[in-house]
Every structure is written in structure tokens, then in C-alpha cells.
Amino acid sequence: MEVGGNQIRVQSLVQEGKVAVPPQYVQPPQTRPHRILRNTNKGDDVVNPPVIDLSKVNSLHEELRRACKEWGAFHLTNHGIPVELLDEMRNVGSSFFANCTMDQKLSYGCDPNSPASEGYGSRMLVQSNDTVLDWRDYFDHHTLPLSRRDPTKWPHFSENYRKVVAEYSDRTSGLAEKLLGLISESLGLNYSCIKDCVGEFYQNITVSYYPPCPQPELTLGLQSHSDFGAVTLLIQDDVGGLEVLKDGEWIFVNPLRDAVFVILADQTEIVTNGEYKSAQHRAITNASKARLSVATFHDPAKTKIISPAIEPPKYRPVMYGDYVSSWYTKGPEGKRNIDALLL
């Protein structure tokens, strides 16, 4: 699936008018989405991820504790990031995929031989991994520390693209640090405990574009996984497609325009000694509408050794760079990488 050294992008398959999903994108029967589990109906018995209002200080710690223990994910409102900035981030991300030619997009192509390299790509795992491909294209921005931030590597076709990404980076970093502090306190730890264990944030902002799929029942936009860093802050458009695994069932996450969806990642599970679990999640596709999401990842440095802050430890210490390498080489397959650290 390569042309001239560049991977084929999913968007180009759709533009060619493919009426059947190429075999590289067909999930095995056991991992295909089952639409009956989507909670898009409005019944009273529908299970939904919690919605936490950051301004309600009296009940905040208890609500965070419950959400982190039971879900590992939650919507956050009154988070301090202007909704106008959320909209701008969605808009500039959408403009790259909707308005740029394929040649323009490929001029920002990432290195297909280096996982998590900056730029425009499609394949998440290393080339040697034969896992089924995701029905997704993306643009990954390296945004923090500032020494990694080079806006000349970001699209310039929208006049304010680079300015919006930089501002969004700064605002989400501040929110992530505040959240880790409150999450630490909700577990009875010092405010700075999780952040101290994680250290300086290495932040990536990934804009994911999920083109319409001719056979959505056979594909996944993003395979089941837990994020490998500390905490992820996600926004999505009004199409929706994110699902979170809860008690063995996939729960559809209804989009909330003014909210940020918080996803606990594996290193936070390790630091909290499993008291709080990272959320296993995936993205499904649909046949009629393209979908966009923006995930902002906050990770430790590759040289950081992560271990539980609570005794007795239930996880082995791990150097973060080794953990990431394993994730990209072996593939996530749900949460098998963090489960391998259990004592």
C-alpha cells in the first residue's frame, strides 16, 4: 500500500470511489464493531461517561475519584479553555483535510519508517507489524517542550493554523497539569504527586480524520487501545465515533461541543498503582460523514522511569521509552502492554 515511498492515505481511497474496503482494513470478526452496543438512543437506562463540572469545587474530588475508578474517562466542562478556541482547533484541523490537495498534504508527510514522527500520516504502528490498518488519516504536531515545537513543520494553508495550534497547546498543557493535581488529591496523594512522577510534559497534538467508509461494519477508525502516556485531552466534531469500554461493553461517547473529554493513560494507572485505570477506547466509522477528532497527549520523557507511588507496588517500574517502543512494535491489543507489567 505504498506509492513512491509514501503510504496510501485512507482519504485517497475514498476519493477514488472504492465501494469495498481493501483487505488490509478488514477487522477479524471478533474485533468488528457491533452497533447494538452504541448508546445513541435517549432512554433513561443508557450508560454514559460522567460529565464533571470543574467549577463545582465542593464535589469535585469525589466526582473525579468515582470517574477515574469506574471509567478512566470523563467529560470536563467549565475547564477554562474558551469554546471559541476549541472550535478554532477543530476548524483548522478540518480545513487541512477538506481544503488541501493531496499533493499539499503529502508535502507534510511524516516518516513512514518512524512511528510517531511529526506530520501527515495514516499508519500508526511500525511497518513490520501486520495488524489490520485503521480507517484513519492524521496530522501529528510535536508541541512541547518548546524545544520540540517547530511551527514551520505545520500546515500554513489556513492563515491562523499555526497560531491556533500553539495557543491550544499552551492551554491544554495547563489544564492537564491542573487535572493531574486534582486527580492526585482525589486519591489522597499530594497535589503534585502524579505530575512529579511524570515530569516535564512531552505533548503531541494529533488531528485524526476518519473518512466515510463504504463498509463500516468491517472496519475500525482506530483499534482498541489504551493511551500509553499520562493523560489525553480530546475534542471531537458533532459526528461522533469514539467508544469507551465499560464492563465489557463498548459505550458510544456522545460529542459535547463545549467539553473536553479526559482519558486516563497507562502511566497514570502505574503511578496510582491501579487504583485508577487507563481507559480502553476505540473509534468506529460510518458510511455517510467524515469525522474529526483532536487528541492532545501528555507524556513523560523517554528516559523517565515510571513506578507506583503507592505501596505495595502492583506494577514493575518501566522506562517510558521502552514502554512506547513495545507499544508501537507489538501493537496495543487492548491493554496488553500495561498488563505485562503486573506483578
Disulfide bonds with the S-S distance in Angstrom:
none
